[in-house]
Amino acid sequence: MSFQLKIFIIFATSVVLIFSVINFITINFFKEQQQEEEILSKIPYPEQLKESYAKERFNKYSKTILIWEVLLILVLSYLFYRILNVISRKEKEHEEFLRFLFFVLSHKIGNFLSTMNTNIEILKIKPESRVLERMEKSCNAIGAEIQKTIEAVKKLPKISKSKQQINLEELIKTVISKFETDKKLLFSKREVYLNNNPEVVETIIFLLIDNAFRYSEKMIHIKIFRNAVAIRNDFTEIVKGSGLGLQIAEYLCRTSKLQLKYRAKGEHFIVLLIF
């Protein structure tokens, strides 16, 4: 059920309920007043006493109506506050998402330029068709990433709601295929499904694997568990500036209700994505 529908149902229910109570009190008040006037007309009470009694009853009725009217105003004010709060929060989320989308794209373009520079240096020494094929593949990959980014911006208002079943094994295979490396890669596969936003999860996986490839010395090991994905790589030293990808991944995890834990243990760096 969408937020707008929930607000409408709460608003309609509150208004109908409160006005029903006010109408019931009003009808009951006039009905009792009519009955009392008929009774009092048959009993010889002083007019001043009758007026005092009627005034007291009216004051009681007025206070009751005032309480319910105040309650109605409070309910409507709360709903108005909730609407403004949600709109403000969504605008902030969209702004942050665009900012981090820019960081992710910059990160990927940086990887692309680094790969291209390496391939150009190889071509300068010895022209090879294999290197040209790698360059062509890198160009196609960055073109696809830019196109995906454009599509993500177009559907930004819906991106937080577009959840679906994700096959993590297939997703990780797709992400791994974007990397060209001579380093040893171990992938412990397991068929696990995750219900989340596919674009966000793919970006998180890409950033984590990219971080492992970028700063590993010889080996990367990816393992899928029932409720987590572990990525382990060896390293010789922690490189300054290596935390940007992890910071972006952490932000995306928070917005997607996932957990990200990482630490250096011995000569290995371990990242754990918990869902």
LOTOR-62832 format. One record per residue (C-alpha): residue number from 0; x, z, y; residue in three letters. Coordinates in pm, 1 decimal. Layout:
BEGIN
{NUM {X Z Y} "ALA"}
...
This chain:
BEGIN
{0 {0.0 0.0 0.0} "MET"}
{1 {142.3 -104.4 337.9} "SER"}
{2 {203.3 141.7 620.6} "PHE"}
{3 {-49.2 -37.2 844.9} "GLN"}
{4 {-323.2 -4.0 582.4} "LEU"}
{5 {-244.5 366.1 531.0} "LYS"}
{6 {-267.9 430.0 907.4} "ILE"}
{7 {-598.1 240.0 927.9} "PHE"}
{8 {-749.1 434.0 635.6} "ILE"}
{9 {-636.2 769.8 779.1} "ILE"}
{10 {-760.4 674.5 1126.5} "PHE"}
{11 {-1100.9 552.1 1002.5} "ALA"}
{12 {-1147.1 851.6 770.8} "THR"}
{13 {-1052.1 1101.8 1043.7} "SER"}
{14 {-1279.8 947.1 1306.1} "VAL"}
{15 {-1576.3 916.8 1067.9} "VAL"}
{16 {-1530.3 1272.2 937.1} "LEU"}
{17 {-1490.9 1436.4 1279.0} "ILE"}
{18 {-1777.8 1243.7 1439.6} "PHE"}
{19 {-1996.4 1320.1 1136.4} "SER"}
{20 {-1926.3 1691.4 1181.9} "VAL"}
{21 {-1995.8 1669.7 1558.2} "ILE"}
{22 {-2323.6 1483.0 1493.8} "ASN"}
{23 {-2422.2 1733.6 1226.0} "PHE"}
{24 {-2354.5 2026.4 1462.2} "ILE"}
{25 {-2547.2 1855.7 1744.8} "THR"}
{26 {-2848.5 1769.3 1529.6} "ILE"}
{27 {-2849.7 2115.0 1374.1} "ASN"}
{28 {-2824.9 2274.2 1721.1} "PHE"}
{29 {-3126.9 2084.6 1863.3} "PHE"}
{30 {-3324.2 2135.3 1543.6} "LYS"}
{31 {-3268.7 2512.5 1552.8} "GLU"}
{32 {-3338.8 2520.7 1925.5} "GLN"}
{33 {-3672.7 2346.1 1873.7} "GLN"}
{34 {-3767.4 2588.1 1595.6} "GLN"}
{35 {-3667.7 2890.1 1805.3} "GLU"}
{36 {-3864.8 2763.7 2105.0} "GLU"}
{37 {-4173.8 2731.0 1887.8} "GLU"}
{38 {-4125.6 3085.4 1756.4} "ILE"}
{39 {-4046.2 3233.5 2098.8} "LEU"}
{40 {-4349.3 3063.1 2251.6} "SER"}
{41 {-4571.9 3265.5 2020.0} "LYS"}
{42 {-4396.2 3597.9 2099.4} "ILE"}
{43 {-4431.8 3757.6 2444.8} "PRO"}
{44 {-4057.2 3788.8 2528.6} "TYR"}
{45 {-3951.9 3804.4 2897.3} "PRO"}
{46 {-3840.8 3464.7 3035.0} "GLU"}
{47 {-3507.2 3609.6 3147.5} "GLN"}
{48 {-3430.4 3720.2 2789.2} "LEU"}
{49 {-3525.7 3378.8 2655.2} "LYS"}
{50 {-3297.9 3203.9 2908.1} "GLU"}
{51 {-3008.2 3440.0 2827.9} "SER"}
{52 {-3044.1 3374.9 2455.6} "TYR"}
{53 {-3064.1 2997.5 2507.7} "ALA"}
{54 {-2756.9 3004.8 2733.3} "LYS"}
{55 {-2560.0 3203.3 2474.6} "GLU"}
{56 {-2649.9 2959.2 2200.0} "ARG"}
{57 {-2554.5 2661.7 2419.0} "PHE"}
{58 {-2215.9 2816.9 2501.7} "ASN"}
{59 {-2149.5 2870.5 2131.9} "LYS"}
{60 {-2247.9 2511.5 2060.1} "TYR"}
{61 {-2025.3 2382.2 2343.4} "SER"}
{62 {-1721.5 2573.6 2213.0} "LYS"}
{63 {-1773.7 2436.9 1862.1} "THR"}
{64 {-1801.7 2079.8 1990.4} "ILE"}
{65 {-1493.9 2130.8 2209.2} "LEU"}
{66 {-1289.1 2250.2 1910.9} "ILE"}
{67 {-1380.6 1940.5 1708.2} "TRP"}
{68 {-1313.1 1710.3 2003.0} "GLU"}
{69 {-970.3 1868.6 2050.3} "VAL"}
{70 {-907.3 1822.2 1676.6} "LEU"}
{71 {-1001.4 1454.3 1709.6} "LEU"}
{72 {-761.1 1410.5 2002.2} "ILE"}
{73 {-480.7 1582.7 1808.1} "LEU"}
{74 {-536.1 1363.5 1502.2} "VAL"}
{75 {-537.4 1044.4 1711.1} "LEU"}
{76 {-228.9 1161.7 1902.0} "SER"}
{77 {-46.4 1231.1 1576.1} "TYR"}
{78 {-136.0 886.4 1438.4} "LEU"}
{79 {-19.8 725.3 1763.6} "PHE"}
{80 {307.3 920.0 1741.9} "TYR"}
{81 {356.3 812.4 1379.7} "ARG"}
{82 {302.8 446.9 1468.3} "ILE"}
{83 {550.9 463.2 1757.2} "LEU"}
{84 {801.3 650.3 1539.8} "ASN"}
{85 {782.2 393.5 1259.5} "VAL"}
{86 {809.3 99.9 1502.1} "ILE"}
{87 {1110.7 262.7 1670.5} "SER"}
{88 {1276.9 338.1 1336.5} "ARG"}
{89 {1224.1 -15.4 1208.2} "LYS"}
{90 {1368.8 -163.3 1527.2} "GLU"}
{91 {1673.7 59.3 1485.4} "LYS"}
{92 {1706.5 -38.4 1117.6} "GLU"}
{93 {1686.1 -407.4 1207.7} "HIS"}
{94 {1948.0 -364.3 1478.7} "GLU"}
{95 {2183.8 -181.1 1240.6} "GLU"}
{96 {2116.6 -434.2 965.6} "PHE"}
{97 {2210.5 -723.4 1195.8} "LEU"}
{98 {2525.3 -541.8 1306.0} "ARG"}
{99 {2637.2 -475.5 949.3} "PHE"}
{100 {2534.2 -827.1 845.8} "LEU"}
{101 {2778.0 -951.8 1107.6} "PHE"}
{102 {3048.6 -720.4 969.4} "PHE"}
{103 {2985.1 -842.6 612.8} "VAL"}
{104 {2998.4 -1206.4 720.2} "LEU"}
{105 {3318.2 -1140.2 917.2} "SER"}
{106 {3461.3 -971.0 608.9} "HIS"}
{107 {3382.4 -1273.8 391.4} "LYS"}
{108 {3514.8 -1520.5 649.1} "ILE"}
{109 {3836.2 -1314.2 662.1} "GLY"}
{110 {3869.6 -1346.1 283.9} "ASN"}
{111 {3803.9 -1718.5 309.0} "PHE"}
{112 {4071.1 -1770.5 576.7} "LEU"}
{113 {4320.1 -1562.4 378.6} "SER"}
{114 {4259.9 -1775.1 67.7} "THR"}
{115 {4283.6 -2097.6 265.9} "MET"}
{116 {4613.9 -1991.6 423.7} "ASN"}
{117 {4756.4 -1911.9 80.5} "THR"}
{118 {4643.4 -2247.3 -58.9} "ASN"}
{119 {4784.7 -2434.0 243.0} "ILE"}
{120 {5121.2 -2266.4 192.6} "GLU"}
{121 {5116.1 -2372.6 -174.6} "ILE"}
{122 {5028.0 -2730.9 -75.5} "LEU"}
{123 {5319.9 -2739.0 167.4} "LYS"}
{124 {5556.3 -2658.6 -116.5} "ILE"}
{125 {5394.5 -2867.7 -390.0} "LYS"}
{126 {5069.1 -3068.0 -355.3} "PRO"}
{127 {4840.7 -3001.8 -651.2} "GLU"}
{128 {4486.3 -3118.1 -726.5} "SER"}
{129 {4407.6 -2773.7 -868.8} "ARG"}
{130 {4478.3 -2615.8 -529.6} "VAL"}
{131 {4257.8 -2873.8 -354.8} "LEU"}
{132 {3976.5 -2794.1 -598.7} "GLU"}
{133 {4014.3 -2423.6 -517.7} "ARG"}
{134 {3998.6 -2500.2 -145.6} "MET"}
{135 {3687.7 -2710.2 -193.8} "GLU"}
{136 {3526.4 -2432.0 -396.8} "LYS"}
{137 {3612.9 -2176.9 -125.2} "SER"}
{138 {3459.7 -2401.1 144.8} "CYS"}
{139 {3139.3 -2441.9 -57.6} "ASN"}
{140 {3124.1 -2066.6 -119.0} "ALA"}
{141 {3161.3 -1973.7 249.2} "ILE"}
{142 {2903.1 -2238.7 340.3} "GLY"}
{143 {2659.5 -2084.5 91.4} "ALA"}
{144 {2729.2 -1735.5 230.2} "GLU"}
{145 {2658.2 -1849.0 587.6} "ILE"}
{146 {2335.4 -2014.2 471.9} "GLN"}
{147 {2233.1 -1693.9 290.6} "LYS"}
{148 {2305.7 -1493.2 605.6} "THR"}
{149 {2085.1 -1725.8 812.5} "ILE"}
{150 {1805.0 -1687.9 556.8} "GLU"}
{151 {1844.3 -1308.6 560.6} "ALA"}
{152 {1808.6 -1303.8 941.4} "VAL"}
{153 {1498.1 -1525.0 921.9} "LYS"}
{154 {1322.9 -1286.6 683.6} "LYS"}
{155 {1456.0 -969.5 847.5} "LEU"}
{156 {1108.3 -806.8 901.3} "PRO"}
{157 {1042.3 -828.9 524.9} "LYS"}
{158 {1387.4 -755.8 389.4} "ILE"}
{159 {1334.0 -379.4 342.5} "SER"}
{160 {1016.0 -445.2 139.9} "LYS"}
{161 {1131.8 -734.7 -77.9} "SER"}
{162 {1219.1 -542.2 -392.2} "LYS"}
{163 {1234.2 -695.6 -737.3} "GLN"}
{164 {1386.4 -645.2 -1081.0} "GLN"}
{165 {1756.5 -730.7 -1070.3} "ILE"}
{166 {1962.5 -808.7 -1378.7} "ASN"}
{167 {2288.0 -632.3 -1287.3} "LEU"}
{168 {2493.4 -809.7 -1554.1} "GLU"}
{169 {2394.9 -1155.2 -1423.3} "GLU"}
{170 {2437.3 -1044.5 -1061.7} "LEU"}
{171 {2790.3 -914.9 -1123.0} "ILE"}
{172 {2880.4 -1235.9 -1310.7} "LYS"}
{173 {2763.0 -1438.9 -1008.9} "THR"}
{174 {2967.4 -1226.5 -768.6} "VAL"}
{175 {3281.4 -1241.6 -988.3} "ILE"}
{176 {3259.3 -1622.5 -999.9} "SER"}
{177 {3321.8 -1629.1 -622.2} "LYS"}
{178 {3673.1 -1489.6 -664.3} "PHE"}
{179 {3985.8 -1683.7 -761.9} "GLU"}
{180 {4256.3 -1452.6 -893.8} "THR"}
{181 {4532.7 -1425.8 -1151.3} "ASP"}
{182 {4476.0 -1051.9 -1189.7} "LYS"}
{183 {4345.9 -913.6 -1518.5} "LYS"}
{184 {3969.3 -857.5 -1511.9} "LEU"}
{185 {3782.9 -648.3 -1770.2} "LEU"}
{186 {3403.8 -656.7 -1762.1} "PHE"}
{187 {3215.5 -415.1 -1990.6} "SER"}
{188 {2871.4 -574.9 -1998.0} "LYS"}
{189 {2537.4 -407.0 -2048.0} "ARG"}
{190 {2186.6 -534.6 -1982.8} "GLU"}
{191 {2050.3 -304.2 -1712.1} "VAL"}
{192 {1777.1 -376.3 -1459.2} "TYR"}
{193 {1747.2 -229.7 -1110.2} "LEU"}
{194 {1440.2 -244.7 -885.8} "ASN"}
{195 {1575.7 -300.8 -535.6} "ASN"}
{196 {1642.9 -562.0 -269.5} "ASN"}
{197 {1850.2 -837.4 -436.4} "PRO"}
{198 {2031.4 -947.9 -116.7} "GLU"}
{199 {2138.9 -593.6 -32.9} "VAL"}
{200 {2249.2 -508.6 -388.5} "VAL"}
{201 {2446.3 -834.4 -416.1} "GLU"}
{202 {2619.4 -759.3 -85.2} "THR"}
{203 {2711.3 -407.7 -203.0} "ILE"}
{204 {2849.3 -539.5 -533.4} "ILE"}
{205 {3041.9 -813.3 -350.4} "PHE"}
{206 {3201.5 -564.4 -110.3} "LEU"}
{207 {3302.7 -328.2 -390.8} "LEU"}
{208 {3447.8 -601.9 -611.7} "ILE"}
{209 {3616.5 -765.1 -313.5} "ASP"}
{210 {3775.2 -431.0 -226.6} "ASN"}
{211 {3899.6 -396.8 -585.6} "ALA"}
{212 {4047.1 -749.1 -596.3} "PHE"}
{213 {4199.8 -719.5 -251.5} "ARG"}
{214 {4388.6 -392.8 -307.9} "TYR"}
{215 {4456.2 -394.6 -683.6} "SER"}
{216 {4802.6 -465.9 -817.1} "GLU"}
{217 {4733.3 -619.3 -1158.3} "LYS"}
{218 {4402.6 -504.2 -1305.1} "MET"}
{219 {4029.7 -457.5 -1226.7} "ILE"}
{220 {3782.3 -302.4 -1469.8} "HIS"}
{221 {3404.2 -325.1 -1411.4} "ILE"}
{222 {3168.6 -130.3 -1638.1} "LYS"}
{223 {2788.8 -109.6 -1633.8} "ILE"}
{224 {2626.8 219.1 -1736.9} "PHE"}
{225 {2259.8 302.9 -1777.5} "ARG"}
{226 {2229.2 434.3 -1420.8} "ASN"}
{227 {2554.4 328.5 -1253.0} "ALA"}
{228 {2821.8 62.7 -1207.5} "VAL"}
{229 {3186.2 171.5 -1214.6} "ALA"}
{230 {3469.3 -35.4 -1067.4} "ILE"}
{231 {3828.8 72.5 -1131.0} "ARG"}
{232 {4147.3 -91.4 -1008.7} "ASN"}
{233 {4513.2 -1.9 -999.7} "ASP"}
{234 {4710.1 12.4 -673.9} "PHE"}
{235 {5057.7 80.2 -547.6} "THR"}
{236 {4951.9 229.1 -213.5} "GLU"}
{237 {4645.5 273.5 4.3} "ILE"}
{238 {4646.5 -8.6 257.3} "VAL"}
{239 {4549.0 78.0 612.9} "LYS"}
{240 {4215.9 -79.2 707.4} "GLY"}
{241 {4092.5 -100.7 348.7} "SER"}
{242 {3790.2 115.6 425.7} "GLY"}
{243 {3576.6 -139.1 618.6} "LEU"}
{244 {3413.7 -287.9 308.7} "GLY"}
{245 {3344.2 58.7 167.1} "LEU"}
{246 {3192.2 175.3 498.2} "GLN"}
{247 {2956.6 -122.8 505.4} "ILE"}
{248 {2868.3 -64.0 138.7} "ALA"}
{249 {2800.8 304.6 209.7} "GLU"}
{250 {2560.4 214.3 491.2} "TYR"}
{251 {2374.9 -36.0 272.2} "LEU"}
{252 {2353.8 223.1 -7.9} "CYS"}
{253 {2195.8 476.9 227.6} "ARG"}
{254 {1932.8 226.5 344.0} "THR"}
{255 {1857.1 124.8 -17.0} "SER"}
{256 {1841.9 478.2 -162.9} "LYS"}
{257 {2155.2 428.1 -372.4} "LEU"}
{258 {2461.2 652.0 -401.7} "GLN"}
{259 {2821.0 547.8 -359.4} "LEU"}
{260 {3111.3 768.7 -469.6} "LYS"}
{261 {3480.8 681.7 -476.0} "TYR"}
{262 {3817.6 848.7 -518.0} "ARG"}
{263 {4181.0 780.3 -599.2} "ALA"}
{264 {4290.6 924.1 -933.0} "LYS"}
{265 {4653.1 882.0 -1031.0} "GLY"}
{266 {4739.9 515.6 -993.7} "GLU"}
{267 {4378.1 404.3 -1000.5} "HIS"}
{268 {4101.1 378.8 -742.6} "PHE"}
{269 {3750.2 437.0 -883.3} "ILE"}
{270 {3418.5 341.2 -721.6} "VAL"}
{271 {3084.0 449.9 -866.1} "LEU"}
{272 {2754.7 291.2 -758.4} "LEU"}
{273 {2471.0 519.1 -874.8} "ILE"}
{274 {2107.2 406.4 -883.8} "PHE"}
